[in-house]
Amino acid sequence: MGNLYFCGEYHCMRKSIHDDENVLLVEMLKEARVKAGLSQQDLAEKLDHYRTFVSKYEARERRLDIAEIRKICRALDLRFIDFLKSYDIECDSLPLSLVRDPSLRRRL
């Protein structure tokens, strides 16, 4: 189970590295890295991080914040806003139970 955090007067949302939308986000970032022809080490160097930074978020052992996602997009030569739009469409276009199977979703 994920942690709960307060997001409004009457609402709480589950925050988990294993929820379907985070799984999709990580899959899309990994797919973009591979498509760019970069290894985890290559991307880590572009981000001025250790390789474990990339390997941990790709293994969903670590959750990314919005600023980190933006930096990763820039390192992959992706327009951040375009990536977010694609992510949003992907999240809305499939039942969440299918998000875990990358063969069932469109490619970037």
Secondary structure, DSSP 4 states (H G I P E B T S, - for coil): -PEEEE-SSS-EEEE-TTSHHHHHHHHHHHHHHHHTT--HHHHHHHHTS-HHHHHHHHTTSSPPPHHHHHHHHHHTT--HHHHHHHHHHHHHHS-GGGTT-GGGS---
